[in-house]
């Protein structure tokens, strides 16, 4: 069932329930009023019969006022019964009654003083007169009232049926009008594929909710477009990086096969091939690491870890693998609380990020010296990695964290431009940030954490 038909049926059903309920209430109220008014007329007839039969000179003022509001008038097929204190009929009009009142009914009339009810499409009113201890029962057929009630039933039936039909038509027209922007939006979405992610759906509808959906969908397309572009760029650069050593290995192998080489020349070729193979292994490991880090997400199970302890571990590990490295650590501010240096995160991931920053600063430093500054306060913890090396231009700095990008100062240094991309991904997961700048004439990478322990 489509949305238009479902909405039309639901709205029509809702209006039908409300309309039928209102019509039923009106009908029941009118029927009750008709019966009550006619019984009041019978009540007046009973008092008139009491006055005439027992030769009563005057009636109470309250009775007279009610009789003026509900005059007895002409009653269709009237029946009158007068019973004494022993419930014996002493007078009836006409003489042969269609029914005889039961003891239970007479007791109820005597107990309440007056009691009205409907019987066999006739209205009945019984009144007990205490002064004479007699009961007068008057009945009559309200033909005019019942005809009006029947006419009202027909009118309300046609009005209800017409209201349901009109409501259903209006609901379908409105649903068709309301869903038209959704259908148009769906058509636009269907035309979008991986080949035209730059297309966008219209976000200028008259409905705020549809504009919000369109805006969210366009934002999703923006993210997908960027993701596809990153993927294309990653594949392009990875293919380029792999093609270079493979082409080198192929050319060396072909050259070695075309001529006879001495043992020393064969050893030289094998060493060259080994270097290319080791480079491919390093590149493959870097690609796998980048792919792994690109899929990580924050975990609620992470506990708080000490940044200074992880940093010192990364420094100790770097000193084993980077010859001649000189690292100094300085606290710009004394931590007011020990837990200010703690953040919620993964110790292996943060150690990998620190190690990559230290290695990057080491490779592009002119003196192999790295100065790390730590500054903390109640809102954030900041780490600055400084080195003496060639400064980057604004254009290079803006592309520094793009995978496979390498600045002009990277000439002569082995690498693939993935380390800083991995660092940024790890810090994004930890709700941190990494930026490049220049401080005191030195290259400066600034790491900032705001999700630290209180």
C-alpha positions as CSV (number, residue, x, y, z in Angstrom):
1,X,0.0,0.0,0.0
2,X,1.5,3.3,-1.1
3,X,1.7,6.3,1.2
4,X,-1.0,8.3,-0.5
5,X,-3.6,5.6,-0.2
6,X,-2.6,4.7,3.3
7,X,-2.8,8.4,4.4
8,X,-6.2,8.8,2.7
9,X,-7.6,5.7,4.3
10,X,-6.3,6.7,7.7
11,X,-7.5,10.2,7.6
12,X,-10.9,9.2,6.2
13,X,-11.2,6.6,9.0
14,X,-10.3,9.1,11.6
15,X,-12.8,11.7,10.3
16,X,-15.4,8.9,10.0
17,X,-15.0,7.9,13.6
18,X,-15.3,11.6,14.8
19,X,-18.2,12.3,12.5
20,X,-20.1,9.1,13.5
21,X,-19.5,9.8,17.1
22,X,-20.8,13.4,16.8
23,X,-23.8,12.3,14.9
24,X,-24.6,9.5,17.4
25,X,-24.3,11.9,20.3
26,X,-26.6,14.4,18.6
27,X,-29.1,11.7,17.8
28,X,-29.1,10.3,21.3
29,X,-29.5,13.7,22.8
30,X,-32.4,14.6,20.5
31,X,-34.1,11.2,21.2
32,X,-33.7,11.7,24.9
33,X,-35.1,15.2,24.7
34,X,-38.0,14.1,22.6
35,X,-38.9,11.3,25.1
36,X,-38.4,13.6,28.1
37,X,-40.6,16.4,26.6
38,X,-43.4,14.0,25.8
39,X,-43.3,12.4,29.2
40,X,-43.5,15.8,30.7
41,X,-46.7,16.3,28.7
42,X,-48.0,13.0,30.1
43,X,-47.1,14.2,33.5
44,X,-49.2,17.3,33.0
45,X,-52.1,15.1,31.8
46,X,-51.8,13.0,35.0
47,X,-52.1,16.2,37.2
48,X,-55.1,17.4,35.2
49,X,-56.7,13.9,35.6
50,X,-55.9,14.1,39.4
51,X,-57.5,17.5,39.7
52,X,-60.7,16.5,37.8
53,X,-61.1,13.0,39.3
54,X,-60.6,14.1,42.9
55,X,-62.2,17.6,42.5
56,X,-59.0,19.4,43.6
57,X,-59.6,23.2,43.6
58,X,-56.1,24.4,43.2
59,X,-52.6,23.0,42.3
60,X,-49.2,23.9,43.8
61,X,-47.5,26.8,42.1
62,X,-44.5,24.7,41.0
63,X,-46.8,22.2,39.3
64,X,-48.7,25.0,37.6
65,X,-45.5,26.5,36.2
66,X,-44.3,23.2,34.9
67,X,-47.7,22.5,33.3
68,X,-47.5,25.9,31.5
69,X,-44.1,24.9,30.1
70,X,-45.3,21.4,29.1
71,X,-49.0,21.7,28.3
72,X,-50.8,18.3,27.9
73,X,-52.5,19.3,24.6
74,X,-53.6,16.6,22.3
75,X,-52.1,13.2,23.0
76,X,-52.3,10.5,20.4
77,X,-54.0,7.3,21.5
78,X,-54.0,8.3,25.2
79,X,-54.5,5.7,28.0
80,X,-55.3,6.6,31.6
81,X,-55.2,4.4,34.6
82,X,-56.0,5.3,38.2
83,X,-55.1,2.8,41.0
84,X,-55.9,3.0,44.7
85,X,-53.5,2.3,47.6
86,X,-54.0,-1.4,47.2
87,X,-53.0,-1.2,43.5
88,X,-56.6,-1.9,42.4
89,X,-57.7,-0.2,39.2
90,X,-60.6,2.2,40.0
91,X,-60.7,4.0,36.7
92,X,-59.3,3.4,33.2
93,X,-59.7,5.2,29.9
94,X,-60.3,3.5,27.6
95,X,-61.9,0.8,29.7
96,X,-59.9,-2.1,28.1
97,X,-56.2,-1.4,28.6
98,X,-53.4,-3.0,26.4
99,X,-51.4,-3.9,29.5
100,X,-51.6,-4.2,33.2
101,X,-48.9,-2.6,35.3
102,X,-46.9,-5.0,37.5
103,X,-46.3,-4.7,41.2
104,X,-42.6,-4.0,40.7
105,X,-43.4,-1.0,38.4
106,X,-46.1,0.3,40.8
107,X,-43.7,0.1,43.8
108,X,-41.1,2.0,41.8
109,X,-43.6,4.8,41.0
110,X,-44.7,5.0,44.6
111,X,-41.1,5.1,45.8
112,X,-39.9,7.8,43.4
113,X,-43.1,9.8,43.3
114,X,-43.1,9.9,39.5
115,X,-41.5,7.6,36.9
116,X,-41.4,7.8,33.1
117,X,-40.3,5.1,30.6
118,X,-41.0,3.8,27.1
119,X,-43.0,0.7,26.3
120,X,-44.0,-0.7,22.9
121,X,-43.2,2.6,21.1
122,X,-45.4,4.5,23.6
123,X,-44.3,6.9,26.3
124,X,-45.6,6.1,29.8
125,X,-45.6,8.4,32.9
126,X,-46.7,7.3,36.4
127,X,-47.4,9.7,39.2
128,X,-48.1,8.9,42.9
129,X,-50.3,11.4,44.8
130,X,-49.5,11.1,48.5
131,X,-52.6,13.1,49.7
132,X,-55.0,10.6,48.1
133,X,-52.6,7.7,48.0
134,X,-53.5,6.9,44.4
135,X,-51.4,6.3,41.4
136,X,-52.2,7.7,38.0
137,X,-50.5,6.2,34.9
138,X,-50.8,8.0,31.6
139,X,-49.4,6.8,28.2
140,X,-49.5,8.0,24.6
141,X,-47.8,7.5,21.3
142,X,-45.5,10.4,20.1
143,X,-46.1,9.8,16.4
144,X,-44.9,13.3,15.4
145,X,-41.7,13.1,17.5
146,X,-40.9,9.6,16.2
147,X,-41.4,10.7,12.6
148,X,-39.0,13.6,13.2
149,X,-36.6,11.2,14.8
150,X,-36.8,8.9,11.8
151,X,-36.3,11.9,9.4
152,X,-33.3,12.9,11.5
153,X,-31.8,9.4,11.1
154,X,-32.0,9.7,7.4
155,X,-30.6,13.2,7.3
156,X,-27.7,12.2,9.5
157,X,-27.1,9.0,7.5
158,X,-26.8,10.9,4.2
159,X,-24.7,13.7,5.9
160,X,-22.4,11.1,7.4
161,X,-22.0,9.2,4.1
162,X,-21.5,12.4,2.1
163,X,-18.9,13.6,4.7
164,X,-17.0,10.4,4.4
165,X,-16.9,10.5,0.6
166,X,-15.9,14.2,0.6
167,X,-13.3,13.6,3.3
168,X,-11.8,10.7,1.4
169,X,-11.6,12.7,-1.8
170,X,-10.0,15.7,-0.1
171,X,-7.6,13.5,1.8
172,X,-6.5,11.8,-1.4
173,X,-6.0,15.1,-3.2
174,X,-4.1,16.5,-0.3
175,X,-2.0,13.4,0.1
176,X,-1.2,13.5,-3.7
177,X,-0.2,17.2,-3.3
178,X,1.8,16.6,-0.2
179,X,3.7,13.6,-1.5
180,X,4.5,15.2,-4.8
181,X,7.8,16.8,-3.5
182,X,8.7,13.4,-2.0
183,X,8.2,11.7,-5.4
184,X,10.2,14.4,-7.1
185,X,13.0,14.1,-4.5
186,X,12.9,10.3,-5.0
187,X,13.3,10.7,-8.7
188,X,16.3,13.0,-8.2
189,X,17.9,10.6,-5.8
190,X,17.4,7.7,-8.2
191,X,19.4,9.6,-10.9
192,X,22.4,10.0,-8.6
193,X,25.1,7.3,-8.8
194,X,28.8,6.9,-8.2
195,X,29.4,8.6,-11.6
196,X,27.6,11.9,-10.7
197,X,27.9,12.4,-7.0
198,X,28.2,16.1,-7.7
199,X,24.4,16.2,-8.3
200,X,22.2,17.5,-5.5
201,X,18.5,17.3,-4.7
202,X,16.4,20.4,-4.3
203,X,16.1,21.8,-0.8
204,X,13.6,24.5,-1.5
205,X,10.3,22.8,-0.7
206,X,7.4,24.5,1.2
207,X,7.8,21.8,3.9
208,X,10.5,22.3,6.5
209,X,10.8,18.5,7.1
210,X,11.5,17.8,3.4
211,X,14.1,20.6,3.3
212,X,15.8,19.0,6.3
213,X,15.8,15.6,4.6
214,X,17.2,17.1,1.4
215,X,19.9,19.0,3.3
216,X,20.9,15.8,5.2
217,X,21.0,13.8,2.0
218,X,23.1,16.5,0.3
219,X,25.5,16.5,3.2
220,X,25.7,12.7,2.9
221,X,26.5,13.1,-0.8
222,X,29.2,15.6,0.1
223,X,30.8,13.1,2.5
224,X,30.5,10.2,0.0
225,X,32.0,12.4,-2.8
226,X,34.9,13.3,-0.5
227,X,35.3,9.6,0.5
228,X,35.3,8.5,-3.2
229,X,37.8,11.2,-4.1
230,X,40.1,10.1,-1.3
231,X,39.7,6.5,-2.4
232,X,40.5,7.4,-6.0
233,X,43.5,9.5,-4.8
234,X,44.7,6.7,-2.5
235,X,44.4,4.1,-5.3
236,X,46.2,6.4,-7.8
237,X,49.1,7.2,-5.5
238,X,49.3,3.6,-4.2
239,X,49.4,2.3,-7.8
240,X,52.1,4.9,-8.7
241,X,54.2,4.0,-5.6
242,X,54.0,0.3,-6.4
243,X,54.6,0.7,-10.1
244,X,57.9,2.5,-9.6
245,X,59.7,-0.3,-7.7
246,X,58.1,-3.0,-9.9
247,X,59.3,-1.2,-13.1
248,X,62.8,-0.9,-11.6
249,X,62.9,-4.6,-10.6
250,X,61.7,-5.6,-14.1
251,X,64.3,-3.5,-15.9
252,X,67.1,-4.8,-13.8
253,X,65.9,-8.4,-14.3
254,X,65.7,-7.9,-18.1
255,X,69.1,-6.3,-18.2
256,X,70.6,-9.1,-16.2
257,X,69.0,-11.7,-18.5
258,X,70.3,-10.0,-21.7
259,X,74.0,-10.3,-20.8
260,X,76.3,-12.6,-19.0
261,X,77.2,-11.1,-15.6
262,X,80.0,-11.9,-13.2
263,X,79.3,-13.1,-9.7
264,X,80.0,-9.7,-8.4
265,X,77.5,-8.1,-10.8
266,X,74.9,-10.7,-10.0
267,X,75.4,-9.9,-6.3
268,X,75.0,-6.2,-7.0
269,X,71.8,-6.8,-9.0
270,X,70.4,-9.0,-6.2
271,X,71.2,-6.3,-3.6
272,X,69.4,-3.8,-5.8
273,X,66.4,-6.0,-6.2
274,X,66.4,-6.7,-2.4
275,X,66.3,-2.9,-1.7
276,X,63.3,-2.6,-4.1
277,X,61.6,-5.6,-2.5
278,X,62.2,-4.2,0.9
279,X,60.7,-0.9,-0.2
280,X,57.6,-2.7,-1.6
281,X,57.3,-4.5,1.8
282,X,57.5,-1.2,3.7
283,X,55.0,0.4,1.3
284,X,52.6,-2.5,1.7
285,X,52.9,-2.4,5.4
286,X,52.2,1.3,5.4
287,X,49.2,0.8,3.1
288,X,47.8,-1.9,5.4
289,X,48.4,0.3,8.5
290,X,46.7,3.3,6.9
291,X,43.8,1.1,5.8
292,X,43.5,-0.3,9.3
293,X,43.6,3.1,11.0
294,X,41.2,4.6,8.5
295,X,38.5,2.2,9.8
296,X,39.0,2.5,13.5
297,X,36.3,4.2,15.6
298,X,36.1,5.4,19.2
299,X,35.2,2.7,21.8
300,X,33.2,3.3,24.9
301,X,35.4,0.6,26.6
302,X,38.5,2.8,26.4
303,X,39.8,3.9,29.8
304,X,41.9,6.9,30.7
305,X,45.6,6.7,29.8
306,X,48.6,9.0,30.8
307,X,49.8,11.0,27.8
308,X,53.3,11.7,29.4
309,X,53.9,7.9,30.0
310,X,52.9,7.1,26.4
311,X,55.1,9.8,25.1
312,X,58.1,8.6,27.1
313,X,57.5,5.1,25.8
314,X,57.4,6.4,22.2
315,X,60.7,8.3,22.8
316,X,62.4,5.3,24.2
317,X,61.3,3.1,21.3
318,X,62.4,5.8,18.8
319,X,65.9,6.1,20.2
320,X,66.4,2.3,19.5
321,X,65.5,2.7,15.8
322,X,66.6,6.2,14.9
323,X,70.3,6.7,15.3
324,X,71.6,10.0,16.6
325,X,68.2,11.2,17.7
326,X,68.0,13.8,20.5
327,X,64.7,14.4,22.2
328,X,64.0,16.9,25.0
329,X,60.7,17.2,26.9
330,X,59.7,20.4,28.7
331,X,56.6,21.2,30.7
332,X,55.5,24.8,30.0
333,X,53.0,24.6,32.9
334,X,52.9,22.5,36.0
335,X,49.8,20.3,36.0
336,X,47.4,21.4,38.8
337,X,46.0,17.9,38.9
338,X,47.7,14.7,38.0
339,X,44.8,13.5,36.0
340,X,44.9,16.5,33.7
341,X,47.5,14.6,31.6
342,X,45.1,11.6,31.3
343,X,42.7,11.2,28.3
344,X,40.2,8.5,27.3
345,X,41.8,6.5,24.5
346,X,43.8,3.6,23.3
347,X,47.4,3.4,24.4
348,X,48.8,1.5,21.3
349,X,47.1,4.0,18.9
350,X,48.4,7.1,20.8
351,X,51.9,5.6,21.0
352,X,51.8,5.0,17.2
353,X,50.7,8.6,16.7
354,X,53.5,10.0,18.9
355,X,56.1,7.6,17.2
356,X,55.1,8.9,13.8
357,X,55.4,12.5,14.8
358,X,58.8,11.9,16.4
359,X,60.0,10.0,13.3
360,X,58.7,12.7,11.0
361,X,60.5,15.4,13.1
362,X,63.7,13.4,13.1
363,X,63.8,12.7,9.3
364,X,63.2,16.4,8.4
365,X,65.3,18.0,11.1
366,X,68.7,19.5,10.2
367,X,70.3,18.4,13.5
368,X,68.2,15.3,14.4
369,X,67.0,17.2,17.5
370,X,63.4,17.4,18.6
371,X,62.0,19.6,21.3
372,X,58.6,18.5,22.8
373,X,56.6,21.0,24.9
374,X,53.7,20.1,27.1
375,X,51.1,22.6,28.2
376,X,48.0,21.8,30.2
377,X,45.0,23.5,31.8
378,X,41.6,22.6,33.0
379,X,40.1,22.7,29.4
380,X,42.8,21.1,27.2
381,X,46.2,19.3,27.1
382,X,48.6,20.5,24.3
383,X,51.8,18.9,23.0
384,X,54.1,20.7,20.6
385,X,56.7,18.8,18.5
386,X,59.4,21.3,17.2
387,X,62.4,20.6,15.0
388,X,65.0,22.6,13.1
389,X,64.4,22.0,9.4
390,X,63.2,23.6,6.2
391,X,59.9,25.4,6.8
392,X,56.9,24.5,4.7
393,X,55.0,26.9,2.5
394,X,51.3,27.7,3.1
395,X,50.4,25.4,0.1
396,X,52.4,22.5,1.5
397,X,51.1,23.0,5.0
398,X,47.5,22.9,3.7
399,X,48.1,19.5,2.1
400,X,50.4,18.0,4.7
401,X,47.8,15.5,6.1
402,X,46.7,14.2,2.7
403,X,47.8,10.6,2.1
404,X,51.0,10.3,-0.1
405,X,51.7,14.0,0.0
406,X,55.3,14.9,0.5
407,X,56.8,18.3,0.7
408,X,59.8,19.6,-1.1
409,X,61.9,19.0,2.0
410,X,61.3,15.2,1.6
411,X,63.7,14.9,-1.3
412,X,66.3,12.3,-0.6
413,X,64.3,10.9,2.4
414,X,62.6,7.5,2.1
415,X,58.9,7.5,2.8
416,X,55.5,7.4,1.3
417,X,53.6,10.3,2.9
418,X,51.3,8.2,5.0
419,X,52.6,8.8,8.6
420,X,50.9,12.2,9.2
421,X,47.7,10.9,7.7
422,X,47.7,8.1,10.2
423,X,48.4,10.6,13.0
424,X,45.4,12.7,12.0
425,X,43.1,9.7,11.8
426,X,44.1,8.5,15.3
427,X,43.7,12.0,16.8
428,X,40.3,12.4,15.1
429,X,39.1,9.2,16.8
430,X,40.4,10.5,20.2
431,X,38.5,13.8,19.6
432,X,41.9,15.6,19.4
433,X,43.5,17.7,16.7
434,X,46.8,18.1,15.0
435,X,48.0,21.2,13.1
436,X,51.2,22.5,11.6
437,X,52.6,25.9,12.2
438,X,55.9,27.8,12.8
439,X,57.0,28.6,16.3
440,X,60.2,30.5,17.0
441,X,61.4,29.8,13.4
442,X,60.9,26.1,13.8
443,X,58.5,23.5,12.3
444,X,55.8,22.9,14.9
445,X,53.2,20.2,15.0
446,X,50.6,21.0,17.7
447,X,48.4,18.2,19.2
448,X,45.5,19.2,21.4
449,X,43.2,17.0,23.5
450,X,40.1,18.3,25.1
451,X,38.6,15.0,26.4
452,X,40.9,14.7,29.4
453,X,40.0,13.5,32.9
454,X,38.4,16.1,35.2
